[in-house]
Amino acid sequence: METENSSGVTYRLLTGISVTQSIQLDKHVALLPADTSHLDFPTALSACGGPDDIAVVAAFIPRVTAQFRITASSPEELATHAWNSSWDALLLSAVFLAEISFNLDSNTSAERISRQSTLRATSLKMFGLSNQEPRLITASDANWLTNNYGNAHELLSKESFRNAVHCLSSYRWHTAPRVRMAILWAGIEGLFGATSEIRFRLSVCAARFLHPDDSDARTATFNDVKRLYNTRSKAVHGSKTKTAINNEVEESAQLLCKLLRRCIEVRSLPDEKDLLP
């Protein structure tokens, strides 16, 4: 077991998600609870190495609610796994519809940060500054992660899956609803790859992929996807809409979340050839 001061362990501090137990995501990354309530501002600042670190620490330390514990057998391997843990944060953001920030690293766990610790900003993009309550990972969620997280990592080798994950985890970074809609549908369309009769093909394929054994649910999803695609087209092409599209944006996010979770659970991407009648 590595100690807090070992060169084989580091911590990535997270906001936007909270857990009540340790969840081992893979061999090198565990998702843990985190508590920085003991930290006063001068102590946090004293652990920073420069002004950029200070800016990120000041914004995010009070919001930290979880952390990755990243382990490896050498400093070089640790650096690789720490860098790749960004994808773990993006995956969690996507499958739980959360906005997780992951731009602060510590050489000690959140609970043991002191003046002797080192806090380092890994990104200066201030995404994830939200006053919303962090997404609580329940016992059911933890069980789902244990059973399926390995599948998700395997699917990251597929470009369309990576693209969809990034679209869903980053759409909130933009304030304009039309831009959010375009980003989400780039992820949805990319999963299916339809190039003609797109609205019909997407509606059929999404309904059949999500509900292979439930005809009523297929019909409802088919109609929902058609309606959302119509709104997507107006948003992307600048057409006027009768009402604000904020609701349709969130419905599209939920649709993409369902599609990604289904991909993970069945360990494959949707195949249009198998889904079209």
C-alpha positions as CSV (number, residue, x, y, z in Angstrom):
1,M,0.0,0.0,0.0
2,E,1.4,3.4,-1.0
3,T,1.7,6.1,1.7
4,E,0.5,9.7,1.4
5,N,4.1,10.7,0.5
6,S,4.8,7.9,-1.9
7,S,5.7,8.9,-5.5
8,G,3.3,6.2,-6.6
9,V,0.1,8.0,-5.5
10,T,-1.6,11.3,-6.3
11,Y,-5.1,12.7,-5.9
12,R,-7.3,14.6,-8.3
13,L,-9.9,16.7,-6.5
14,L,-13.4,16.8,-7.9
15,T,-16.5,18.9,-7.7
16,G,-20.0,18.2,-8.9
17,I,-20.1,14.6,-7.6
18,S,-20.2,13.0,-4.2
19,V,-19.8,9.5,-2.8
20,T,-20.2,7.9,0.5
21,Q,-17.9,4.9,-0.1
22,S,-14.8,4.1,-2.0
23,I,-15.4,2.8,-5.6
24,Q,-12.5,1.2,-7.5
25,L,-13.0,2.3,-11.1
26,D,-10.1,0.4,-12.4
27,K,-6.7,-1.0,-11.3
28,H,-5.2,2.5,-10.9
29,V,-8.1,4.8,-10.1
30,A,-10.5,4.8,-7.2
31,L,-13.3,7.3,-6.6
32,L,-13.4,8.4,-2.9
33,P,-15.3,10.8,-0.7
34,A,-13.4,14.1,0.0
35,D,-13.7,16.7,2.7
36,T,-11.9,20.1,2.7
37,S,-13.9,21.7,5.5
38,H,-10.8,21.7,7.7
39,L,-9.0,24.0,5.3
40,D,-8.8,27.7,5.9
41,F,-7.9,30.0,3.1
42,P,-4.3,30.9,4.1
43,T,-3.5,27.2,4.5
44,A,-4.8,26.3,1.1
45,L,-2.9,29.2,-0.5
46,S,0.3,28.2,1.2
47,A,0.1,24.8,-0.6
48,C,0.1,26.5,-4.0
49,G,3.2,27.0,-6.1
50,G,2.1,30.0,-8.2
51,P,-0.6,32.5,-9.1
52,D,-2.4,30.1,-11.5
53,D,-2.6,27.5,-8.8
54,I,-3.9,30.1,-6.3
55,A,-6.7,31.2,-8.7
56,V,-8.0,27.6,-9.2
57,V,-7.6,26.7,-5.5
58,A,-9.6,29.8,-4.4
59,A,-12.4,28.9,-6.8
60,F,-12.7,25.2,-6.4
61,I,-11.3,24.1,-3.0
62,P,-14.6,25.1,-1.1
63,R,-16.6,23.0,-3.6
64,V,-14.5,19.8,-3.5
65,T,-16.8,16.8,-2.7
66,A,-14.9,13.8,-4.1
67,Q,-11.5,12.8,-5.3
68,F,-9.7,10.3,-7.5
69,R,-6.9,8.3,-5.8
70,I,-4.5,7.4,-8.5
71,T,-1.8,4.8,-8.0
72,A,1.0,3.5,-10.1
73,S,4.4,1.7,-9.7
74,S,6.5,4.5,-11.0
75,P,6.4,8.3,-11.4
76,E,6.2,8.0,-15.1
77,E,3.3,5.6,-15.0
78,L,1.6,7.8,-12.4
79,A,1.8,10.8,-14.6
80,T,0.1,8.9,-17.4
81,H,-2.7,7.6,-15.3
82,A,-3.2,11.0,-13.7
83,W,-3.5,12.6,-17.2
84,N,-5.9,9.9,-18.4
85,S,-8.1,10.3,-15.3
86,S,-9.6,13.3,-17.0
87,W,-11.5,10.7,-19.1
88,D,-12.7,9.1,-15.9
89,A,-14.2,12.4,-14.9
90,L,-15.8,12.9,-18.3
91,L,-17.3,9.4,-18.2
92,L,-18.8,10.0,-14.8
93,S,-20.1,13.4,-15.9
94,A,-21.8,11.7,-18.9
95,V,-23.3,8.6,-17.3
96,F,-24.7,10.6,-14.3
97,L,-25.6,13.8,-16.1
98,A,-23.3,15.7,-13.7
99,E,-21.0,18.7,-14.3
100,I,-17.7,17.5,-12.7
101,S,-14.6,19.7,-12.5
102,F,-11.2,17.9,-12.4
103,N,-8.6,20.7,-12.7
104,L,-6.9,20.4,-9.3
105,D,-4.3,17.9,-8.2
106,S,-2.9,17.2,-4.7
107,N,-0.1,15.1,-3.4
108,T,-2.1,14.3,-0.3
109,S,-5.8,13.3,0.1
110,A,-8.3,16.1,0.6
111,E,-8.6,15.4,4.3
112,R,-4.8,15.7,4.9
113,I,-4.1,18.9,2.9
114,S,-1.9,21.1,4.9
115,R,0.8,23.8,4.5
116,Q,3.2,21.0,3.6
117,S,1.0,19.7,0.8
118,T,1.3,20.6,-2.9
119,L,-1.8,21.8,-4.8
120,R,-1.4,22.2,-8.5
121,A,-3.8,23.4,-11.2
122,T,-4.0,21.1,-14.2
123,S,-6.3,23.4,-16.1
124,L,-7.1,27.1,-16.0
125,K,-10.5,26.7,-17.7
126,M,-13.0,27.4,-14.9
127,F,-15.7,25.0,-16.0
128,G,-17.8,23.3,-13.3
129,L,-18.3,26.4,-11.1
130,S,-21.8,25.6,-10.1
131,N,-24.0,26.3,-7.1
132,Q,-26.0,23.1,-7.7
133,E,-25.8,20.3,-5.3
134,P,-23.2,17.7,-6.3
135,R,-24.6,14.5,-7.9
136,L,-24.7,11.9,-5.1
137,I,-23.6,8.4,-6.2
138,T,-26.0,6.0,-4.5
139,A,-25.4,2.4,-3.6
140,S,-27.3,1.5,-6.8
141,D,-25.0,3.8,-8.8
142,A,-21.9,2.3,-7.2
143,N,-23.1,-1.2,-8.1
144,W,-23.7,-0.1,-11.7
145,L,-20.2,1.3,-11.9
146,T,-18.7,-1.9,-10.4
147,N,-20.5,-4.0,-13.0
148,N,-20.0,-1.7,-16.1
149,Y,-17.1,0.7,-15.7
150,G,-14.7,-1.7,-17.4
151,N,-17.0,-1.8,-20.4
152,A,-17.0,2.0,-20.6
153,H,-13.2,2.1,-20.7
154,E,-13.1,-0.4,-23.5
155,L,-15.6,1.6,-25.5
156,L,-13.4,4.7,-25.2
157,S,-11.3,3.1,-28.0
158,K,-14.2,3.9,-30.4
159,E,-14.0,7.5,-31.7
160,S,-17.8,8.0,-31.9
161,F,-18.2,6.9,-28.2
162,R,-15.4,9.2,-27.1
163,N,-17.0,12.0,-29.0
164,A,-20.4,11.4,-27.5
165,V,-19.0,11.3,-24.0
166,H,-17.2,14.6,-24.5
167,C,-20.3,16.2,-26.0
168,L,-22.5,15.2,-23.1
169,S,-19.9,16.1,-20.4
170,S,-19.1,19.5,-21.9
171,Y,-22.4,20.9,-23.3
172,R,-23.0,22.9,-20.2
173,W,-19.7,24.8,-20.8
174,H,-21.6,26.9,-23.3
175,T,-24.3,29.4,-22.3
176,A,-26.4,29.6,-25.6
177,P,-29.1,26.9,-25.8
178,R,-28.7,26.6,-29.6
179,V,-25.0,25.8,-29.1
180,R,-25.8,23.3,-26.4
181,M,-28.3,21.6,-28.6
182,A,-25.9,21.4,-31.5
183,I,-23.2,19.8,-29.3
184,L,-25.5,17.2,-27.8
185,W,-26.8,16.2,-31.2
186,A,-23.3,15.9,-32.6
187,G,-22.9,13.2,-30.0
188,I,-26.2,11.5,-30.7
189,E,-25.8,11.5,-34.5
190,G,-22.2,10.4,-34.2
191,L,-23.2,7.2,-32.4
192,F,-25.4,6.1,-35.3
193,G,-23.7,7.5,-38.3
194,A,-26.8,8.0,-40.4
195,T,-26.1,10.1,-43.5
196,S,-29.5,10.1,-45.2
197,E,-33.1,10.3,-44.0
198,I,-31.4,11.2,-40.8
199,R,-34.5,12.1,-38.7
200,F,-36.3,8.8,-39.5
201,R,-33.3,6.6,-39.2
202,L,-32.2,8.1,-35.9
203,S,-35.7,7.8,-34.5
204,V,-36.0,4.2,-35.5
205,C,-32.5,3.2,-34.4
206,A,-32.6,5.0,-31.1
207,A,-36.0,3.5,-30.2
208,R,-35.0,0.0,-31.1
209,F,-31.6,0.2,-29.5
210,L,-33.0,1.5,-26.2
211,H,-36.1,-0.7,-26.1
212,P,-35.6,-3.9,-28.0
213,D,-38.3,-5.8,-26.1
214,D,-40.9,-3.0,-25.3
215,S,-43.0,-1.9,-28.3
216,D,-44.8,0.9,-26.3
217,A,-41.5,2.3,-25.1
218,R,-40.2,2.1,-28.7
219,T,-43.1,4.1,-30.1
220,A,-42.8,6.8,-27.4
221,T,-39.0,7.1,-28.0
222,F,-39.5,7.2,-31.7
223,N,-41.9,10.1,-31.4
224,D,-39.7,11.9,-28.9
225,V,-36.5,11.6,-31.0
226,K,-38.4,13.0,-34.1
227,R,-39.6,15.9,-32.1
228,L,-36.2,16.7,-30.6
229,Y,-34.5,16.3,-34.0
230,N,-36.9,18.9,-35.4
231,T,-35.9,21.3,-32.6
232,R,-32.3,20.5,-33.2
233,S,-32.6,21.4,-36.9
234,K,-34.2,24.7,-36.1
235,A,-31.5,25.4,-33.5
236,V,-28.6,24.5,-35.8
237,H,-29.9,26.4,-38.8
238,G,-30.9,29.5,-37.0
239,S,-34.7,29.1,-37.6
240,K,-37.1,30.8,-35.2
241,T,-38.6,28.6,-32.5
242,K,-42.0,29.2,-30.9
243,T,-40.6,28.9,-27.4
244,A,-37.2,28.8,-25.7
245,I,-35.5,25.4,-26.2
246,N,-34.1,24.9,-22.7
247,N,-36.4,22.0,-22.0
248,E,-35.5,20.3,-25.3
249,V,-31.8,20.8,-24.5
250,E,-32.2,18.9,-21.3
251,E,-34.3,16.2,-22.9
252,S,-31.6,15.7,-25.6
253,A,-29.0,15.4,-22.8
254,Q,-31.1,12.7,-21.1
255,L,-31.5,10.9,-24.4
256,L,-27.8,10.9,-25.0
257,C,-27.2,9.7,-21.5
258,K,-29.5,6.8,-22.0
259,L,-27.8,5.9,-25.2
260,L,-24.4,6.0,-23.7
261,R,-25.4,3.9,-20.7
262,R,-27.1,1.4,-23.1
263,C,-23.9,1.2,-25.1
264,I,-21.9,0.5,-21.9
265,E,-24.3,-2.1,-20.7
266,V,-24.4,-4.1,-23.9
267,R,-20.6,-3.4,-24.6
268,S,-21.2,-2.2,-28.1
269,L,-22.2,0.8,-30.2
270,P,-25.6,0.8,-32.1
271,D,-25.4,-0.8,-35.5
272,E,-27.8,0.8,-38.0
273,K,-27.8,-2.4,-40.2
274,D,-29.2,-4.4,-37.2
275,L,-31.7,-1.8,-36.1
276,L,-33.4,-0.7,-39.2
277,P,-36.4,-2.8,-40.3
